[in-house]
Amino acid sequence: MVRRGFSVLALLLAASACLPNRLEKTESDLKAAIAEAVTRGDTATLRLFIEVPFAFDRLYIAGPRAKESTLAAIMGEEWLPEMSRQIETSDHFYLMIFETRGKIVPAALTMKTVRIDSTLLNRQYTPDNAVFRVEQTSGDPIPTLRPLTSPALPTPAAEPATAPSGSPASPPSGASAP
């Protein structure tokens, strides 16, 4: 009897990580952060460790029609089937699955809110690399999350092999630069 009571308690504690209030707040925060990133334009970067209302250890982004068995295998024993939010049969939302201290918090983002670049799907992220670029082209009402790429640094100009006459390339030995 004690063993059964313990397993029911463990199940309730695991389910408490994805209470409706926490899910709604997470989804609401993500939608607001994406909208704010779009208004910033050129500096549209989404840093998930800032935007979600809790610290997380890892994140998995599942695309539409992701298999429940795949999600369960990746997320481990804390995964509950209802957390998939029926993504297996849906093609209108993405599922962001956060793990925080061994608890799972799934958050759905509909395709009316954002598109997620296919290179970001079916991957695990940490707070350090869960940073994405938000792009919205003119005429497209829906922004897209893309991988964050660093802009190329300008190539430094080559220094001349010899200095022009009258101006030494380096101070004479024993002298110091001004």
N, C-alpha and C positions, 0 to 999 in steps of 0.2 A: 504494500500500500504506500509506504513512504517513497519507494522508487517511482511509482506511477505519479504520485503527487509532485515529485521533483521534476519529472519530465514535462508535466503540464505547466509547471511554473517556468521552466526553461523556455518552453514554446511561447508562453505569454511574454516573457522578457524579450525574446527575439522579435516577436511581432511588434512590441512597443517601439522599436526603433523606427518603424514606418507608420506611425500613427498619422491619421489624416491631416492634422494640423501641421505636422512637420513636413509632410509631402506637399501640401498646398503652399506653405511658406517657401520651400525649396523651389518649386516650380514657378511661383510668383517672382521670387528673387532672380531666377535665371532669365525669365522673360523681360523683366525690368532692366537687367544688366545688358542684355542683347540690344534692347531699344536704346539705351544710353550710349552703347558703343557705336551704334549706327549714327547717332547725332554727332559724335566726336569726329567722324569722318576718317581722315588720314591716320589718326592715332587709335583706331578702333581695335583695341586688344581686350580680350576677355580672359581674366585671370580667375579661374574657378575657386581657388583657395580664398579669395576675397569675397566672392559673390554668394556662396552658399552659407546658410546660417549655422554652420557647425564646421569643426575641423574634420578632415577626412584623411584616411591613410592611402586609399587607392580609389580609382574611378575606372569603370568599364563603360564604353559607349556601344550600345547595341543598335543596329539598324532595324528597319521594318522587316517583319517576318523572321526575326531571329529565332532560333530553335530553343525551346525551354530547356531541353537536355544540355545544350551547350552552355547556357547561362548558369544552370545548376552546377555543372562541372567546373566552371571557372570561378564562381563565387563561393563554392564550398558548402559546408553543412549548415550554415546560417540561412541559406537560400530557401525561401518558401515559394511554392508554385504560384501563389496569388500575386507575388511581386512582379511577375512577368507582365501583368496588366494586359494580357491577351495579345502580346506583340507578335506571337506566332502567326496569327490570322489577320493581322492588321498591317496596312501599308500607309498609315497616315500619321505615325509618330515615331520618334526615336526614344530610346530608354537610356538614361544616364543612371548608372548604378554606383552609388557611393558606398564605400565600406569605411566605417568609423568605429574603431575599437572593437572589431569583430561583429558589429551590427551592420545590417544592410539597409540603405535608404535609396529606393528607386525613385526617379523623377522623370516624368514624361514631358517631352517637348513636341508639340504638334508641328506638322509641316506648314501650318498657317503662321507659326511663330518664326521658324528658322529651318533652313536646310543645313545638313551637315555633310561636308565633303566626304566622299567615300573612303578617302585615305585615312580618315580619323576613326572610322567605324571598326568594331571588333578588335579593339585594342585596349590595353590597360594603361592608365596614367597615374602618376603620383602628383601631389600638390605642386611639385617643382616643374613638371612638364605639362600640366593641364592648363596650358596657356594657348589661346587660339586667336586668330585674326577674324574680325567680323567685317564682311564686305557686303555692300548692297549696290548693285549697278543701277544706273538711272533707268526708270521704267519698270524695274522689278520690285514688286511690293514686299518681297520676302528676302531677308538677309541670309547670308551663307557663312557658316563657320568653316574656316580653312586652317591648314597648318600654319603656325607662326614661322615665318622665314625672316632671317636677318637681312637687312638691306646690305648690298655689297659696299664694302668700304672703298673709298677712292684710292686709286693707285698713286703712291707718292711719286712726284716727278723725279726723274733720274738726276743725280747731282752731276755737274760737269766734271769731266776727268781732270781738267786743269782750270784754274781760275783765270779770269781775264787779267791781262797785264796791268800791273799797278795795284792789284788787290790780292794779297796772299790768300790761299785756300785755308791755311791754318796759321796761327801765330808762329813766328820763328821759335826755335827751340829755346826754352828758358823764359819765354814771354808768356804772359797770361792773356786770355781773351778779355776784351773790354766788358 
